[in-house]
Amino acid sequence: MNNKRFLLPYGDPLREFLSQPGITKADIKSILRRRGVFFSDDEKVNTVPILIKTGISPFELEELIDKVKGKEDNPKIHTQSIPWAGGDKPLLDAIPAELNIQDLIDQPFSNYKVLGAPNFKAVGGNQDHVEMEFKVERYDLTKSWDKNTSQFSGKVTLRKGDDNLDVSMSLNHTSQETKLVADKVSRKIVQNMKSEGFVSSEADVRRIRFNDFSNSNRVAFLQDLSQKQLKEALYFKDTKDIGFRPDKKTELPSDISWMEDKIKNLILQGNDIHTTFFVKDRSYHKFLEVYRVEAEYSFSQEECSGDCRIVFEFSEFISREKNDAELLIRVANISFSDKISSVSTNKVKESLLSQLEAAKLKLHEQYREPSL
């Protein structure tokens, strides 16, 4: 294990480690399957006790550590919106003056906490654009015992449209814990806006979900979102990766019927993937469930420039078979041709993701099913 000393966790420390959101039921299931242990119900409440009783090997611990680390330390963003009913009143008026975030996340036996007392503030003095930045500290068994706490940042951003019709909410997270906190904060804000009359009590939060689209419109949505970024700040260069599978609810055309029994999930990787016949020929789109696109961009900001890859993905559609999986956008990698050393790479990534916000909501409205 890279010549590092590890004391294998057991008992309660192992339970805390396995119970953290960054370790999924599929991760536990994979380990148990290699041991020849199978469950009809693979929920963690059933599988974790087996590992607690039997212990965990150094190899298994390192595998889980790598999985947790791979999901963290990289900004990811979800976007939601809700109709605004407050007219020209400033958005800041709809935010509770004293939002006690500690009360929102009060969870017995949790292995993390929010540091300090973060609250919302106007961005650049604009009271229709507010945000809360926060940090989560987690007791972390993936580190050596003398350095077993980790900190992760998150942010909740709300912006009211110039037409006073909608409020967009961006939930930026770097770990499962920051995602949970951001979700709780956004729900509290929506609850407060409804109780104060800034939002109709009947209004629903609109999320960008996999089943918001027909198969054809989902392809068009992902194509436009990924390819029509043609500004200097974020300029589309190429599609590098597309993930899809045949729709089991449709009868495939004869020329792609070979996929029906053989392909459960197909990922195309390479150059100019958007010119392949699967994507270029629109007649195939209604038969394919496209859930992932990875694109390459160049970018230029005041303090840096370079190239990056951005992933647009309904990630839980494949991993958890969720038809209502929410769109997740993240920067897969980034390389700089010019950068001021004091500029945080994560801040650059957040800035790149923010370039997609307006287009994401506009295209969702354009391509989602009318009944949704």
C-alpha positions in Angstrom: 0.0 0.0 0.0 2.6 2.5 -1.2 4.8 1.7 1.9 2.4 3.7 4.2 1.4 2.3 7.5 -2.2 1.6 8.1 -4.0 0.3 11.1 -6.9 -1.6 9.7 -10.2 -0.2 11.1 -12.5 -2.6 12.9 -15.7 -2.4 15.0 -17.2 1.1 15.2 -14.5 2.8 13.2 -15.0 0.3 10.4 -18.8 0.9 10.6 -18.3 4.7 10.3 -16.0 4.3 7.4 -18.3 1.9 5.4 -21.4 4.0 6.2 -20.1 7.2 4.7 -22.0 8.3 1.5 -18.8 8.1 -0.6 -18.9 4.3 -0.4 -21.9 2.9 -2.3 -23.8 -0.3 -2.0 -22.2 -1.4 -5.3 -18.7 -0.9 -3.8 -19.6 -3.2 -0.9 -21.4 -5.7 -3.1 -18.3 -6.0 -5.3 -16.1 -6.9 -2.4 -18.5 -9.5 -1.0 -19.0 -11.1 -4.5 -15.3 -11.7 -4.7 -15.6 -13.5 -1.3 -18.4 -15.6 -2.7 -21.1 -13.9 -0.7 -24.3 -12.9 -2.5 -27.4 -11.0 -1.3 -30.9 -10.9 -2.8 -31.2 -7.4 -1.2 -27.8 -5.6 -1.5 -28.7 -2.5 0.5 -25.9 -1.4 2.8 -28.0 -2.0 5.9 -27.7 -5.7 5.0 -24.2 -5.9 3.6 -22.1 -3.6 5.9 -22.7 -5.8 9.0 -21.0 -8.7 7.2 -17.8 -6.7 6.6 -17.9 -5.5 10.2 -18.1 -9.1 11.5 -15.5 -10.5 9.2 -13.1 -7.5 8.9 -11.5 -6.0 5.8 -8.2 -6.7 4.1 -5.5 -4.1 3.3 -6.3 -4.6 -0.4 -10.0 -4.0 0.1 -9.4 -1.0 2.3 -7.1 0.6 -0.3 -9.7 -0.1 -3.0 -12.4 1.7 -1.1 -10.1 4.5 -0.3 -9.3 5.0 -4.0 -13.1 5.0 -4.8 -13.8 7.6 -2.2 -10.9 9.8 -3.3 -11.9 9.5 -6.9 -15.3 10.9 -6.2 -14.1 13.9 -4.2 -11.8 16.9 -4.4 -13.4 17.9 -7.8 -16.2 20.5 -8.1 -19.5 19.1 -9.4 -22.7 21.0 -10.0 -26.4 20.4 -10.1 -28.8 23.1 -11.2 -32.4 23.6 -10.1 -35.0 26.4 -10.7 -38.3 27.5 -9.3 -40.9 30.1 -10.4 -40.5 33.4 -8.6 -43.7 35.1 -7.3 -42.1 38.1 -5.6 -42.1 40.5 -8.5 -39.3 43.0 -8.4 -38.5 42.4 -4.7 -34.8 41.6 -4.2 -33.9 37.9 -3.9 -31.9 38.6 -0.7 -35.2 39.5 1.1 -36.3 35.9 0.6 -33.3 34.5 2.5 -33.7 34.0 6.3 -31.7 36.7 8.1 -30.1 34.0 10.4 -29.9 30.6 8.8 -28.6 28.2 11.3 -26.9 25.6 9.2 -26.0 23.5 12.2 -29.6 22.9 13.0 -30.2 21.8 9.4 -27.6 19.1 9.4 -28.1 17.8 12.9 -27.5 14.1 12.4 -26.7 11.8 15.3 -23.6 9.6 14.7 -22.6 11.4 11.5 -18.9 11.6 10.8 -18.8 15.2 9.6 -19.7 18.8 10.6 -20.0 22.2 9.0 -17.3 24.6 10.1 -18.3 28.0 11.5 -21.7 29.8 10.8 -21.8 30.4 7.0 -24.7 32.5 5.6 -25.8 34.0 2.3 -24.4 37.2 1.0 -25.0 39.3 -2.1 -22.5 38.7 -4.9 -20.9 42.0 -6.0 -23.6 43.9 -4.2 -26.3 42.4 -6.4 -29.2 41.5 -4.2 -30.7 39.3 -6.9 -27.6 37.1 -6.9 -26.7 35.5 -3.6 -24.5 32.7 -2.5 -23.4 30.7 0.6 -19.9 29.1 0.7 -19.3 26.5 3.4 -16.7 24.0 4.5 -17.3 20.5 5.8 -14.9 18.7 8.1 -15.1 15.0 8.0 -13.5 12.5 10.3 -11.7 10.5 7.7 -10.5 6.9 8.1 -8.9 7.1 4.6 -6.0 9.1 6.2 -3.3 8.1 8.7 -4.5 8.3 12.3 -2.6 11.5 13.1 -4.2 13.2 10.1 -7.7 11.8 10.1 -9.7 14.9 9.3 -10.4 16.2 5.8 -12.1 19.4 4.7 -14.3 19.9 1.6 -15.9 23.0 0.2 -19.4 23.6 -1.1 -21.5 26.4 -2.3 -25.2 27.2 -2.9 -25.8 30.0 -5.4 -29.2 31.6 -6.2 -29.8 34.0 -9.0 -33.1 35.7 -10.0 -33.7 36.2 -13.7 -33.9 39.7 -15.1 -37.5 39.0 -16.0 -38.4 38.3 -12.4 -40.0 34.9 -13.4 -37.6 32.3 -12.1 -34.9 31.7 -9.5 -32.0 29.4 -10.5 -30.2 27.4 -7.8 -26.8 26.0 -8.3 -25.5 23.3 -5.9 -21.8 23.1 -6.0 -20.2 20.2 -4.1 -16.9 18.3 -3.8 -17.9 15.3 -1.7 -21.0 13.4 -0.7 -21.1 15.3 2.6 -21.1 18.8 0.9 -23.8 17.6 -1.5 -26.0 16.5 1.4 -25.5 19.9 3.1 -26.2 21.8 -0.1 -29.4 19.8 -0.6 -30.6 20.6 2.9 -29.8 24.3 2.5 -31.6 24.6 -0.8 -34.7 22.8 0.6 -34.7 25.2 3.6 -34.5 28.2 1.3 -37.4 27.0 -0.9 -39.5 26.3 2.2 -38.8 29.8 3.5 -39.6 31.4 0.1 -42.9 29.6 0.0 -43.9 30.6 3.6 -43.0 34.2 3.0 -44.9 34.4 -0.3 -41.9 34.8 -2.6 -42.7 31.5 -4.3 -46.2 29.9 -4.7 -46.9 27.2 -2.2 -47.9 25.0 -5.2 -44.6 25.5 -7.1 -42.3 22.6 -7.6 -38.5 22.8 -7.9 -37.5 22.0 -11.4 -34.4 19.7 -11.8 -32.8 18.5 -15.0 -33.6 14.8 -14.9 -33.0 11.9 -17.4 -36.7 11.2 -17.8 -37.5 14.8 -18.6 -36.6 14.1 -22.2 -37.6 11.8 -25.0 -34.6 9.8 -26.3 -34.2 12.1 -29.4 -34.5 15.3 -27.4 -32.0 14.1 -24.8 -29.4 13.7 -27.5 -30.2 17.1 -28.9 -30.0 18.6 -25.4 -26.6 17.1 -24.6 -25.3 18.0 -28.1 -26.4 21.6 -27.8 -25.2 22.0 -24.2 -21.8 20.5 -25.0 -21.1 21.8 -28.5 -22.6 25.3 -28.6 -20.1 26.7 -26.2 -18.2 28.9 -28.6 -17.0 31.8 -26.6 -13.4 32.5 -25.7 -14.1 31.8 -22.1 -15.1 28.2 -23.0 -14.7 27.1 -26.6 -15.8 23.6 -27.8 -13.1 21.6 -29.6 -14.2 18.0 -29.8 -16.5 15.3 -28.4 -14.3 12.6 -26.8 -16.7 10.2 -25.1 -20.4 9.3 -25.4 -22.2 6.7 -23.2 -25.5 5.1 -24.2 -27.4 1.9 -24.3 -30.2 0.6 -26.5 -33.7 1.4 -25.2 -35.2 -1.9 -24.0 -38.7 -0.5 -24.5 -38.3 -0.1 -28.3 -37.8 -2.5 -31.2 -34.4 -1.7 -32.8 -34.0 -1.2 -36.5 -32.6 -4.2 -38.3 -29.2 -2.6 -38.9 -28.6 -2.1 -35.2 -30.6 -5.1 -33.9 -27.3 -6.8 -33.0 -27.3 -4.5 -29.9 -30.5 -5.8 -28.5 -29.2 -8.9 -26.6 -25.4 -8.1 -26.6 -25.1 -4.5 -25.4 -26.1 -3.3 -21.9 -24.0 -0.2 -21.9 -21.7 1.1 -24.7 -19.1 3.9 -24.3 -17.5 5.3 -27.5 -14.2 7.0 -27.0 -11.9 8.7 -29.5 -11.9 11.8 -31.7 -14.9 13.4 -33.5 -17.3 11.0 -31.7 -20.2 13.3 -32.6 -19.7 12.5 -36.3 -20.2 8.7 -35.8 -23.4 7.3 -37.4 -25.0 6.7 -34.0 -24.9 10.4 -33.3 -24.9 11.9 -36.8 -27.9 9.9 -38.1 -30.9 11.3 -36.2 -33.1 8.3 -37.2 -31.3 6.2 -34.5 -31.7 8.7 -31.7 -35.2 7.5 -30.6 -33.8 4.0 -30.0 -30.8 5.0 -27.8 -30.7 6.1 -24.2 -27.7 8.6 -24.2 -26.7 9.4 -20.6 -23.2 10.8 -20.9 -21.1 13.1 -23.1 -17.5 14.2 -22.4 -16.2 17.1 -24.5 -12.9 18.9 -24.9 -12.6 22.7 -24.7 -10.1 25.5 -24.7 -10.7 28.4 -22.3 -9.2 31.8 -21.6 -9.8 33.8 -18.5 -8.2 36.9 -17.1 -5.7 34.9 -14.9 -5.3 31.7 -16.8 -5.9 29.8 -20.1 -5.6 26.2 -21.3 -7.6 23.2 -22.2 -10.1 21.1 -20.2 -12.6 18.2 -20.5 -16.1 18.5 -19.1 -18.4 15.6 -18.4 -22.2 16.0 -18.8 -23.8 12.9 -17.2 -26.9 11.5 -15.7 -24.6 9.4 -13.6 -27.1 7.5 -11.5 -29.0 6.3 -14.6 -26.4 3.5 -15.1 -24.9 3.1 -11.6 -28.3 2.9 -9.8 -30.8 2.3 -12.7 -32.6 5.6 -11.8 -34.7 6.9 -14.7 -35.0 10.2 -12.8 -31.2 10.6 -12.4 -30.2 14.3 -12.2 -27.8 15.9 -14.6 -24.3 16.3 -13.1 -21.6 18.4 -14.7 -18.0 18.2 -13.7 -14.5 19.1 -15.0 -12.8 15.8 -15.7 -9.3 17.2 -16.2 -7.7 20.6 -16.9 -4.3 21.7 -18.2 -3.0 25.2 -18.2 -0.9 26.9 -20.8 -0.8 30.1 -18.7 -1.7 30.5 -15.1 -1.0 32.9 -12.2 0.3 30.6 -9.4 -2.0 32.1 -6.7 -5.2 31.1 -8.7 -6.8 28.0 -7.2 -7.4 25.2 -9.8 -10.8 24.4 -8.2 -11.8 28.0 -8.5 -11.0 27.9 -12.2 -13.1 24.7 -12.5 -16.0 26.4 -10.7 -15.7 29.4 -13.1 -15.8 27.1 -16.1 -18.9 25.3 -14.8 -20.6 28.6 -14.2 -20.3 29.4 -18.0 -22.9 26.6 -18.6 -25.6 27.7 -16.2 -27.7 29.9 -18.4 -27.5 27.6 -21.4 -28.4 24.5 -19.3 -31.7 25.9 -18.0 -32.6 27.4 -21.4 -32.0 24.2 -23.3 -33.8 22.1 -20.6 -36.9 24.3 -21.2 -36.5 23.9 -24.9 -36.1 20.1 -25.1 -38.0 18.7 -22.1 -41.3 16.9 -22.7 -44.1 19.5 -22.7 -46.1 17.6 -20.0 -43.2 17.9 -17.5 
